[in-house]
Structures are given as structure tokens and as C-alpha cells.
Amino acid sequence: MKFLYSDTQDYVDPGYDFLNDRNSPGRERYWSDVYAHELMEPAPYDGLLVAMSAVRQAPGVAASKVRYSTREEQRLLRDGARKFLRYDDIRFKDAMLMGDCGAFAYANHPEPAYSPKEVLEFYIEAGFTHGVSPDHIIFDCDLSNPSENEVGAAVRRRYAVTLDNAEAFLKLTKREGMPFEPLGPVQGWSPNSMAEAAYRLERMGYGYLAIGGLVPLKVDAIKTVLSAIRARIHRNTKIHLLGFAKADSIHEFTDFGITSFDSTSPLIRAFKDEKANYYSEGSDGRLAYYTAIRIPQAIENSRLLQGIKRGIFSAEDLHVRERKALAELRSFDRGNSNVSVTLEAVMDYHQFLIRGDGTGGDLQDKALGKIASHIQRTLEHEPWKQCKCDVCRAIGVEVIIFRSSNRNKRRGFHNLGVYHRHLRKTLRETA
């Protein structure tokens, strides 16, 4: 089973100055920066996935989250995705490089944003090893398996257009001499409808299926879907799980013959989760999670800035508390302070992220109490000292500080590495 990371242009400045919070002299975005697979050895994933909607504006979709500039898109297509992503080292010559449409970008539109022909041309120009036919997401999955006549016309249309596109896409790919391995996307409103879609795709000639629409589903629902699909297709037909948000539960899916899956979850949780920001390998063989210690930059954090502008907080006072929290945490890391003193300094500053939010003193105190208990556990366990990954060895305690993109993304890189090791270990144990 291979773990693919979905590219969101996540890279860091290798020479970032953590003490002064500034980029290295002369740093140029992208050109000076490094990806996780350049910063860490071994690479923290088995391949990369690039969504077309992240590279090219979806026609008629104003809200499309395009992450590439026009110049970057042109360079990716001119040089190829592997070279653009600096994934062309000899170590990665056999690694998967998958393209998909990024159907979430146009999920609210009646038709897919890209035609099979346009997608095919994009995949060929970018030099992907694998490519998913353009699909249209069906979000609702009814485990009671309603018939086709019991679902709305819009759902039936999405189902039909996904299969029609897959058929046209496969014919075009064969006509071009199969320059990459095509994947047929499975969408549906129920386990049975998804199993039927998988069966039809296999009959078309697809040997690799990409299961979509899994993001909102719980673990048991995904198992039900996969059981239904596996019962209808050949045992050798490969399966990829698109945007698998339940990656931490991968040990529950080892019996379904999963060939690959993609997820951004380990990196995203580094800075978007309320408390599970830092991954660690637990003594029980499962993943353990720790809360990062929030010490934001006083004059850059939006919540603190609002408090300053409204006259609730003093900028000078916040600066003093911010510097004290950082100094105390670094002193603790060197063994020159203890948990209680460090926690007090951190919370003395952190309280201003909660105070003034309008919830009332009692609720604020309760929230601060929960946060303090999470941070205390992080301080007591000092997980960054136990980790031997390239990130933690290089920057030490800075990895646990929730502050600035260069720290937060490095923590995300660390999470990817821990998760990748955990996956490999899980697969060995279940082999």
C-alpha cells in the first residue's frame, strides 16, 4: 500500500532564522525553499498527487483554490511535474506521480470543469505516471442502498457523467498509447451504486479504480462501501482511495486490497487541529498526538491585532509576555526551567488568544484550563526530544511551537514522516 501526499505547494526556507523569526537573506519563494522530500531522509511519502484544479483555474469557478501562478503552471507543463516538484532525484525515479482533477473545486457546479480531452492533455504534458478520469463528486452515501429511481436527478446526472467521462477518457488514453496508467473514478449515492460503478469501470477496461466521495464518511461507512466494491470486482483490480481523511485508521483497512491512497491530513493537522498537532509513535503501536504550544507573533496574529486595535490589549505588554513565553520554553528545553514555570509563562501569553472573544469569563476560564492541560502533557513528555527525524534533530523545541509557517509546516513534515513509518510498520505486522 502506497501513501501519496497531495501537493499544496508546501515548502520551507531551509535557512530560516527561528530566533529572529525571519527568512534567510536573499530568500526567493520556491527557488530557495525545499519540499519535505528534499528536507527529510527518507522521503515521508511514497509518491505525490497533483490536482489539476490547484494548478489551473477551473472555468466558471470563481472560488477555485488555484495555488499555482500562470508562470508556475507554464513551467510545470514545460519541465514536467517531476522536475517542477524537484522529485526527479534518482531516489524517486520509480515513485508514483498521480494527477487528478480536484473535483472539490467544482463540486457545486452542474458539470465537471474539465473535459476528458483537456485532462488527458494536462496529464501527458505534466508527465504523470498515473491519471484519474474527470469525475463529479456525490457527497451523500445512503447505507440503506436506495434504488436509482429513489435519488434525485442531479445525483443520477453526476453518476452518469462520471462514467461517461471515464469511458471517453480511457479511449483517448489508449489512442495516445497509454502514456500513463489511467484510473477510473468511482462515485455513487450508496455502497451498491458505487459497487456497480466499479463493476462498469472494470468492464470498460480499467485495472485501477479511484474511490471518491469518502471525505465525509465515517470509518464504518467506508468499510461498508469497500466491502460492496470488492464483492463486485476482480481481486487483482487495484484500488486507490482519493482524499482519504481517515488515514490515521489505515490499520482497519488492510484487508481490502488497497493499492494506494492520498491524504494531506498529517500535515494539515499540524496547524489546523485544535489539539492533535504533533504526531508521535505511541508505545502501544498506535499513533499518539500532542498539542503544539501556541506563541503567535503579537503584531501578526489576527485575533491579537483586533484586541490591540479595539484597545483591549496593549501591544507593548503583549510583546513582553510573548518574549517571556519564548524564552522560558527554550530555557525549559535546555533543562534550565521546569514544567510549572514554563506552563505559567506560556499561558500568561496564551490567555490573550481567548480573552475578549465575547464568550464570558467562565467559558474563557474553562477553555484556558483545557488548553493548559494539553500543553502540560506536551511539556511533561517532551516528544520532540524522542524523535530522530531530520526536522526534530535540526530545530529541536522550535518544532513544537505553533508560530509562523516555517515552524508549522516543518511540524507537518515531521507528521508525514511519523505517519509514513507508522504505515510501513502496520503493513509489516499485517502481512
Helices and strands as residue ranges (DSSP letters): E 2-6, H 36-39, E 47-51, H 52-55, H 70-79, H 81-84, G 90-92, E 96-100, G 103-106, H 116-126, E 130-132, G 148-150, H 153-175, E 181-186, H 191-204, E 208-211, H 219-232, E 238-241, G 247-253, E 260-262, H 265-272, E 278-281, E 287-290, E 293-294, H 302-309, H 315-333, H 339-350, G 351-353, H 361-381, H 383-386, H 390-395, G 396-400, E 401-402, H 404-430
